Amino acid sequence: MPQDQPATLAAWLRTRSDEQLGALLLARHDVARPAPSDVVSLASRLAVPISVDRALDELDAATLQVLDAVLLSEGDGVARAELAALLPDVPAEVVQRGVQTLTERALLWGDDELRAPEPVRRSVRHPAGLGRRAVDLRVQLPRDLPGTLAELSAEERDVLQRLAGDRPVGHLPDGPATSGSPARRLLQLGLLARIDAVNVELPREVGLALRGDRPLGSPRVRPEPELRRRPQADVDRQAAGAAMEVIGRVGELLVLLEDEPAGLLRSGGMAVRDQKRLARELHVPESDATFLAELAFAAGLLDVGGAHRDEWLPTRAYDLWREQDLPTRWATLVWGWLTSVRLPSLVGQRTVAGKAVNALSPDIVRQTAPAVRRSALAALAETPPGSGLTPDDLLTVLRWRTPRRADRLAPVPAVLAEADRLGISVGGVLAGAGRLLLTDGEDGAADGVRELLPEPLDHVLAQPDLSLVAPGPLVAELATTLAVVADVESSGGATVYRVSDASVRRALDRGWSATDLHEFFARASRTPVPQALDYLVDDVARQHGRLRVGSIECYVRSDDHGLLSQVLGDRRTAPAELRRLAPGVLVSGLQADEVLSVLRSSGYAPAGESSGGAVLTRPPAKPRAAGRRPGSSAPPTAPRPMAPGDVTATVREIRAGDAALAARRTDPVRQIPGVTTASTLELLSRAVADGLPVWLGYVDAAGSGSQRVVRPSSLVGGFLQGFDEGRGENRTFAVHRITSVALVTEATG
Amino acid sequence: MVTDGPLIVQSDKTLLLEVDHPLAKECRSAIAPFAELERSPEHVHTYRVTPLALWNARAAGHDAEQVVDALVRFSRYPVPHALLVDVADTMDRYGRLTLANNPVHGLVLTTTDRAVLEEVVRSKRVAPMLGARIDADSIVVHPSERGRLKQALLKVGWPAEDLAGYVDGQAHPIELDQSGWQLRDYQQQAVDGFWAGGSGVVVLPCGAGKTLVGAAAMAEAKATTLILVTNTVSGRQWKRELIARTSLTEEEIGEYSGERKEIRPVTIATYQVITTRRKGEYRHLDLFDAQDWGLIVYDEVHLLPAPIFRLTADLQSRRRLGLTATLVREDGREDDVFSLIGPKRYDAPWRDIEAQGHIAPAECIEVRVSMDDEERMTYAVAEPEDRYKIAATSASKMPVIKRILERHPDEHSLVIGAYLDQLDALGVALDAPVIQGSTPNKERERLFQAFRTGEIRTLVVSKVANFSIDLPEAAVAVQVSGTFGSRQEEAQRLGRVLRPKADGRQAHFYSVVARDTLDSEYSAHRQRFLAEQGYAYTIIDAADLAGPGEVNGPDWVDEPAD
């Protein structure tokens, strides 16, 4: 090993410039907070499997192929110069860019010779889609591999070819174990390895033999699917149509829930019965009703509330929302959707337990949802304006971009459909407002549709069939009033209201007079108020209030009218606030026991009556849920980005810590039990890779310390396996019990 | 980007058209082919886009692009993409399957889309009607299943285009005799539209001359014709009209009704006689085979009874012309009309024809009558099923009806009611003859004739007058009771007084309604219907009509609402 090259990741990191360290912290921000104390602790954080996985997950297929080339090469590392030769079909700049990305993220290290840290090796299960080595799989390969392969039958070769593709692991076909399926014959030949009861893996050697001169498979260059083109102006208009539609629909849904809240299920969702009711009343399929409810929830307009917190109700935010102009309302909805951790498309599907998932249920929370949405839309946004991708092409692009997250891409078609429905895109082509939503957030979205959505109107057209047509969205005040005096019959670009005797009665009940109504219609309608409408108002008003209903707390009754008159006239009974309702009946707004005590103290002898006749009513108040504060509705999709100042400060901190560490550093690397430092692991893994013996300080389970020389064979899952030379047997050591470690031969110097 | 178009597209696929907009007329003609006019009140008309309407448009040769373009071009607000896609998808379903005559195999169902054929072949509803598979794209159909197959295909959502053609039928010379009159433009367009399409329905409002469209279609076909009408009286009217307007003579036209069973080159049969059954069998089915008919005309298609649909299914190789004022059927069998008689071939808006002066303008007035206390008490305690009759036949209506007739002393008036004892009482009180179900046809003819000539100024009629009686001089109709809730009945009764008047006078349509009863509840439906048809609708109190001090004037003063 050349001495001028750093021997460990930590040592290599130490040689990096401040800018490079800063770039590392930016790219893998999860290791930057809290600031690592020194390079060693930075290296140890970089080695945490979750951090490595996350970093790898963000890489595209081309970069991963470069990594695969390093991982697959024999020996410890690959010289930079040789890398291009390993990837003959890949353009040089792609390789260059890949190496740059990987070293920047410390997923590869070394200046002349590129090495992969052990956690990276572990995280990439099947580099280049190849299986493990035959030795690791404990299979005995046939002596003459090419010869054996050449003799295989077509279907056997088929099986191997399939496993030599992207995934070396496959299922055994169902059926009796004795049957001579190709897979089973291959197992007998030693060309496949069994890894558990049902799965087999193709040994790396076989895979490489099958691939021939392309051990890394075909080049993974960026796919360039054909773009779908539509005039941007058309897209914007159609998207705006969808936007109007969705704003209107959400509003209608919330009005319905305001009038009759949906019950909260014990499991947290909304009952199917309520879902059906909403769908029926909105005249939409149930899936649409679900989507609208989820959308309202995501935007913070709908939440659990009510006296016992057992109902789905519009929130206070809804009251604000409906006062806002259309663009702002739309922006609230789409931003809520974009950042929501819920996947509405899962509603109605079965859970693992076999239960259908309800709308608004917590079962559809997927923390990855915002990232999936954003990455899908971002991929669309990379196409020039007026063009987009079909769902299939988009999936291809996304699969290339984050191949390790391909399993998360299942919701993408649903996400696209939802984006269409929301007016963010039209058939895979982003609307202008949709692009602004991605770049400038909520405000951008609002600005994007401002020109496209109509200004609210302040008038309606009254017609002789007693319908009122609002030829566009209405100002909030007029809409509120109309909701009282008329019923909505059809909605969309316009709203058709119908005045009926029931709706007029409702208005009269709310304290409107016939004159108020006449004036309102005359003011609100741009067309002359039809005679039939005026007649209807008068006709209903004529009958209104012939029956009177009031509420009292208690009554006093007697067959002796004289006695009642006496009670009423008695000055001492004044605190009872009695009044005569009818001959023989006095009523009071006070509680029965209060009235009783007043009458008793005034010298009468009243008796209480069971409360059969009293009606208790309370004036209705519109119920509201407390709701979340806008903005806090969804957890942040990404940690706060690192400001340049943060980065330099952190780098400075690391350097300072490192200098301090260097001053007291001794070999062998010591550690406090229980704190595994990266350098320990680094050293151990090198020892494993090179088959070097190491000197271990070890504390056993009983707490007694010992020192031994071990020739390690593997380092997996926190355990070091190796041949204990002192005891002459294979032993397993828990890494967290290793107190110190040093290479026996040379590194101790 | 918000344009100022006249059209607003709603989520439920209704279209609102602002009538006063300068582009309204242009827009109307653009959307009429694929949207059914649902309501046409004064300011904003409502059209509905249904799958049937879209398929009608396809059948008439319009494509999805035109439809989408019309929606986008005239829409005031952006149209959601999803709606446009849905429209295009729906239209695309028509014509994937075609029925055609194959020189070798006879009637064959062919497809341009194999997947669709596979789907319908597997449909339980369709499969039994299909015969042997000829190749991947075509399949033999027995000619007798032509109608039922079309019906079934429509039900599974893949309407077939029928290109199998028609038999010419037995030729018979028929000419229009256009002396002293001429086919109106829209009538000619209707005939052309029908003839080009082969079979189908022509939608024209009452009084717009549907009979003439039928006559012109016959002159085009020049073949023996079977005309199906709702009742005998209207059948005679057809006969009279045909004799007057065509080269046909009395001898060439037969009447096939309960009274007479004549089969002539042109035969007019009533729905009733055809659907008469004895011992569970239709006795007059032979009529359809009695002649090699070249044309079958269905009058008032929207009333066509279900058994006739079944019979019509067997007549698919003959040209069929449906005539109606509305495609809306209260039994919801619009789809059967579409698949068995044919797509809509022509549709003229009621109001436009009125504006052209072919229908009399009408004023609808609802007169509210308060029942006296005794009647109110009777009404209040009555069984629910008796209530309507009590309210409708209230004696308090009688003076009001008289008063209305007095307002129009010089007009021909019809008083229309549903209850026989009330009709009789009216006949006595108004000193007018009564026509009801039991009145012999001869007597009816005589009275109608007397009414036409002006001998009788007032007729009291039961619901026999609902359909197809041509009384062009009737200018005032007073409706006192009816089987309310039926939109057709309203349209028909109104139609009675809408025949164009010689001097263009206004027609008056009164409904006398008892206040605060079921009667007025029903009247709300009527009001809505008539207002939706675009008629001016006014509600007045009987007291206002009579003027205080006259005809029980003081009694009509409302009690103050306390």
Chai-1 contact restraints between the chains, C-beta under 6 A:
chainA,res_idxA,chainB,res_idxB,connection_type,confidence,min_distance_angstrom,max_distance_angstrom,comment,restraint_id
A,R237,B,P78,contact,1.0,0.0,6.0,A-B,restraint_1
A,Q238,B,H81,contact,1.0,0.0,6.0,A-B,restraint_2
A,A240,B,P78,contact,1.0,0.0,6.0,A-B,restraint_3
A,G241,B,P78,contact,1.0,0.0,6.0,A-B,restraint_4
A,G241,B,V79,contact,1.0,0.0,6.0,A-B,restraint_5
A,G241,B,P80,contact,1.0,0.0,6.0,A-B,restraint_6
A,A242,B,P80,contact,1.0,0.0,6.0,A-B,restraint_7
A,A242,B,H81,contact,1.0,0.0,6.0,A-B,restraint_8
A,E245,B,S11,contact,1.0,0.0,6.0,A-B,restraint_9
A,E245,B,P80,contact,1.0,0.0,6.0,A-B,restraint_10
A,H283,B,D12,contact,1.0,0.0,6.0,A-B,restraint_11
A,V426,B,H81,contact,1.0,0.0,6.0,A-B,restraint_12
A,E451,B,M1,contact,1.0,0.0,6.0,A-B,restraint_13
A,L452,B,M1,contact,1.0,0.0,6.0,A-B,restraint_14
A,P454,B,V2,contact,1.0,0.0,6.0,A-B,restraint_15
A,P454,B,Y77,contact,1.0,0.0,6.0,A-B,restraint_16
A,L461,B,H43,contact,1.0,0.0,6.0,A-B,restraint_17
A,L461,B,V44,contact,1.0,0.0,6.0,A-B,restraint_18
A,Q463,B,P41,contact,1.0,0.0,6.0,A-B,restraint_19
A,Q463,B,E42,contact,1.0,0.0,6.0,A-B,restraint_20
A,Q463,B,H43,contact,1.0,0.0,6.0,A-B,restraint_21
A,P464,B,P41,contact,1.0,0.0,6.0,A-B,restraint_22
A,P464,B,E42,contact,1.0,0.0,6.0,A-B,restraint_23
A,P464,B,A531,contact,1.0,0.0,6.0,A-B,restraint_24
A,P464,B,Y537,contact,1.0,0.0,6.0,A-B,restraint_25
A,D465,B,P41,contact,1.0,0.0,6.0,A-B,restraint_26
A,D465,B,R528,contact,1.0,0.0,6.0,A-B,restraint_27
A,D465,B,A531,contact,1.0,0.0,6.0,A-B,restraint_28
A,D465,B,E532,contact,1.0,0.0,6.0,A-B,restraint_29
A,V469,B,V44,contact,1.0,0.0,6.0,A-B,restraint_30
A,S490,B,Q10,contact,1.0,0.0,6.0,A-B,restraint_31
A,S490,B,D12,contact,1.0,0.0,6.0,A-B,restraint_32
A,S490,B,T14,contact,1.0,0.0,6.0,A-B,restraint_33
A,S491,B,S11,contact,1.0,0.0,6.0,A-B,restraint_34
A,G492,B,Q10,contact,1.0,0.0,6.0,A-B,restraint_35
A,G492,B,S11,contact,1.0,0.0,6.0,A-B,restraint_36
A,G493,B,I8,contact,1.0,0.0,6.0,A-B,restraint_37
A,G493,B,V9,contact,1.0,0.0,6.0,A-B,restraint_38
A,G493,B,Y77,contact,1.0,0.0,6.0,A-B,restraint_39
A,A494,B,I8,contact,1.0,0.0,6.0,A-B,restraint_40
A,A494,B,L16,contact,1.0,0.0,6.0,A-B,restraint_41
A,T527,B,H43,contact,1.0,0.0,6.0,A-B,restraint_42
A,Q531,B,T538,contact,1.0,0.0,6.0,A-B,restraint_43
A,A532,B,Y537,contact,1.0,0.0,6.0,A-B,restraint_44
A,A532,B,I539,contact,1.0,0.0,6.0,A-B,restraint_45
A,Y535,B,I539,contact,1.0,0.0,6.0,A-B,restraint_46
A,R542,B,A561,contact,1.0,0.0,6.0,A-B,restraint_47
A,R546,B,A561,contact,1.0,0.0,6.0,A-B,restraint_48
